[in-house]
Amino acid sequence: MSPVEIGAISVGLIVVLVYMGVYIPVALGLVSFATVWFISGKSILAFNFLKIAVGDGVTEYEFATIPLFTLMGLLVSKAGMGKDIYDVMSSVFRKVTGGVGMATVGANAIFAAVTGSSIASASVFTKISVPEMLRLNYNPRFAVGVVAGSSVLGMIIPPSAMLIIYSFVAEQSVGEMFLAGIFPGLILTAAYVIAIMLMGRFWPSFIGTDSKDLSRPPLGLRDSLNKTIPTMVLIVMVLGGIYTGWLTPVEAGAVGAMLALLYAIVKRKITRNGFWETLVETGYITASILFLITMASFYSRMLGFAGLPNQLQEVLETYQLSFGEIMLIYVLLMLVLGTLLDTASIILIVVPLFLTLIEAMNMSLVWFGIVTVIGAEIGLLTPPLGISCFVIKASLNDPRISLKDVFLGALPFAFIMLLVLILLINFPILSTALLLN
């Protein structure tokens, strides 16, 4: 059996196991263990591979970014920063057609910079902005679609859990991945805002009959500053500290978590019991991500042992595939898997297969990570497993809006993401510009 056949069969088995309800890291571990045993005929070798993968996953210093940024994101959510930023953005865009939608995009972008979670963004802004848009007679599909579309910013704008997971799989710097995500995140945010403006001009029926909020009094300067300064301080301390080199990603996560906790205490948004629940939830999330990373390491080692990277390199040389052809295959594969699996699963399964090809073309693995995360994130908006869409439907609990409405509303924003992805593939400098300084 050739390495390519082993790789294809392993991916197929993992997808089948996941669809049967097996937890993705368990599926990765089982397939990897069985494959190493099958190739070598020795179970002890499979156990040794597993032992090395577990040891590497636990001892990585930068792994500490995961619990620290997770804790910061949970505390930020409890402190109500998302609502504060939304209020300011709504005041700014209140006289613009589709203004509440633009406010949702802007607030989501800022909220993403202190939480790093698409699911958290989808949950928070479904409860905040969708009822407001429905009150103003926005099209329900647009209302849920703009929340779904902008929620994915949480996985692109740093600190992002998916960028952290990719950095471990591809053995790249977490700090460099964070810096590389800034420009693409801002580009996607701007693309969403421009798209809403164009919809208001050429497709007003999709937005709604009355999409201005003239009844909302503008926020005064003092109120606006009170609502935005805490979030801005967090962003400057975390991302600014990493960019200037004053803080490592681990130290930035610790500082961000401490500031978020202090703000939540000052605003009396968290109790002793609430803080304990936050710590427990942080532990659950951290443990699940560690399990994912460990099994992804095991899977990568299995592919290397099977000889797949060398085999793919030979295929590249034999068929003389161009950069564009390889990226087309890669994006199509991610889009197909995005209809079946979540983002983390796609990264863990697909990235190890293509890393060798990308390195052989002398392309930046940091850039490749941004392309990977955005490509995989499109799956959050597409059926049948668009997780953000399911979260929005569950959080909204409005019988007037079906899951079909959520998917149809998110479709234009998924298309915009695809256009931005094509732009980033053709111009890698947009992802790596901050790393050249």
C-alpha positions, -999 to +999 in steps of 0.1 A: +000+000+000+015+034-010+019+063+014-007+083-006-032+055-003-025+053+035-030+090+038-063+090+019-076+060+038-067+076+071-085+108+063-116+088+052-116+067+083-113+098+105-142+115+088-163+083+091-155+080+128-164+116+134-197+112+117-203+082+138-200+104+168-164+097+179-147+127+194-122+141+168-090+136+189-101+101+197-106+094+160-072+109+152-055+088+179-073+055+170-065+058+133-029+069+139-023+041+164-038+015+141-019+027+111+015+027+128+008-008+141-003-020+106+028-006+089+053-018+114+036-049+127+046-038+162+022-024+188+051-012+210+062+012+182+027+027+181+028+032+219+062+049+216+048+073+190+019+081+213+042+087+243+064+111+223+033+130+210+019+134+245+052+145+260+057+171+233+022+185+236+024+190+274+059+204+276+056+232+250+061+265+268+038+284+244+009+260+252+003+283+282-012+308+258-043+286+255-056+287+292-045+323+296-063+337+265-093+314+272-096+328+307-093+364+293-120+358+268-144+343+293-138+372+317-143+397+290-177+381+281-188+382+318-177+418+321-202+428+293-176+444+271-194+431+240-225+451+249-205+482+256-187+481+222-220+474+204-236+505+220-208+527+208-208+513+173-246+516+170-244+552+180-218+558+152-237+541+125-273+550+136-281+572+106-267+549+080-287+524+060-278+490+074-261+508+102-269+483+129-255+456+107-223+476+103-222+482+140-225+445+146-195+439+123-174+466+140-183+454+175-176+418+166-142+428+152-132+446+184-148+418+206-127+393+186-095+411+196-102+403+232-119+369+231-106+350+200-138+329+198-163+327+170-188+308+191-186+334+219-192+362+194-221+344+178-237+338+211-232+373+225-243+393+194-273+371+187-287+382+220-276+418+216-280+429+180-306+405+164-335+417+186-325+453+179-325+447+142-358+429+143-373+459+163-362+482+134-378+460+108-346+446+093-350+415+072-347+386+097-323+367+073-300+397+072-301+401+109-290+366+117-267+365+086-246+395+096-241+381+131-231+347+116-207+363+091-191+387+115-187+360+142-160+343+123-138+373+129-132+358+163-111+330+147-090+354+125-083+385+145-059+376+173-059+362+199-075+333+181-077+297+194-075+284+158-043+303+151-029+288+183-039+253+173-024+258+138+009+271+153+013+239+172+004+216+143+028+235+119+054+243+146+052+281+141+054+309+165+022+319+182+032+355+183+039+356+146+006+339+138-012+366+159+006+394+141-002+378+107-039+377+115-043+414+121-043+427+085-065+399+071-090+404+100-092+441+092-096+434+055-124+410+061-141+435+085-138+463+059-151+439+032-182+431+053-189+468+060-185+478+023-207+448+013-235+460+036-232+495+021-236+481-014-265+459-003-282+490+011-277+507-023-284+478-048-302+451-027-322+470-001-348+442+002-322+419+017-315+444+045-350+455+053-376+482+049-363+506+076-327+500+084-319+533+102-320+538+139-330+575+142-347+569+175-314+561+193-299+592+209-262+596+201-238+587+229-219+615+245-181+616+243-177+607+280-201+577+277-183+565+245-149+567+262-161+549+293-174+521+271-144+518+248-113+526+269-113+493+288-114+473+256-088+494+239-065+491+269-068+453+267-061+453+230-031+476+233-016+457+262-020+423+246-014+428+209+008+459+214+029+440+239+035+412+215+042+434+185+067+456+203+084+426+219+077+438+254+057+407+261+058+371+249+024+357+239+023+338+272+030+370+292+005+389+271-022+363+279-014+366+316-016+404+315-049+403+295-065+379+319-054+400+349-068+432+334-101+415+324-105+402+359-098+436+375-123+452+351-150+426+359-144+431+396-146+469+394-178+467+373-192+441+398-199+418+370-184+387+386-188+370+420-165+346+438-187+317+426-188+332+391-150+334+390-146+298+402-170+287+374-149+306+349-118+289+361-135+255+358-147+263+323-112+274+313-099+241+325-124+222+305-116+241+273-078+239+279-080+201+284-100+196+253-075+217+232-045+199+247-061+166+237-066+179+202-030+191+198-016+159+213-035+137+189-028+160+160+009+156+168+004+118+168-013+119+134+015+141+119+041+116+131+021+087+117+020+104+082+057+110+084+063+074+094+042+063+064+063+083+041+035+105+029+054+139+028+081+124+006+055+108-016+036+140-021+069+158-030+074+132-057+039+137-070+045+174-072+077+169-092+061+143-114+029+162-124+045+196-122+016+211-103+017+248-101+012+270-070-023+279-082-033+243-088-022+232-054-040+260-037-071+253-057-071+217-045-064+228-010-092+253-008-117+230-024-108+203+001-113+227+030-147+238+016-159+203+012-147+192+047-162+225+060-196+211+053-188+181+074-164+190+102-156+219+125-126+242+120-103+226+145-109+192+129-101+205+094-068+220+106-058+189+124-066+166+095-056+186+064-026+207+074-002+179+080-009+166+045+001+199+028+029+213+049+056+196+030+042+208-004+040+244+009+076+243+023+089+229-010+075+259-028+093+282-003+060+297+008+056+311+043+039+287+067+026+317+087+008+329+055-004+293+049-019+293+085-040+324+078-053+309+045-061+277+063-080+293+091-101+315+068-108+287+044-118+264+073-139+292+089-161+294+058-174+260+069-189+277+100-214+293+077-222+265+053-247+235+058-250+209+071-225+216+099-223+254+101-216+256+138-220+294+141-254+291+124-265+264+149-253+285+178-272+315+165-304+295+161-301+280+196-292+314+212-320+332+195-348+307+203-372+326+180-397+304+161-401+330+134-365+324+123-357+289+110-322+273+107-327+277+069-331+315+074-298+316+093-280+297+065-295+318+037-287+350+056-251+339+061-245+328+025-235+363+011-210+367+039-195+332+032-191+344-004-173+375+008-150+354+029-142+334-002-133+365-021-110+377+007-094+343+008-086+344-029-071+379-023-049+366+005-037+337-016-027+359-044-010+385-022+007+368+007+023+401+018-011+410+032-006+384+059+032+387+064+036+425+062+039+430+100+065+403+102+089+421+078+096+449+102 
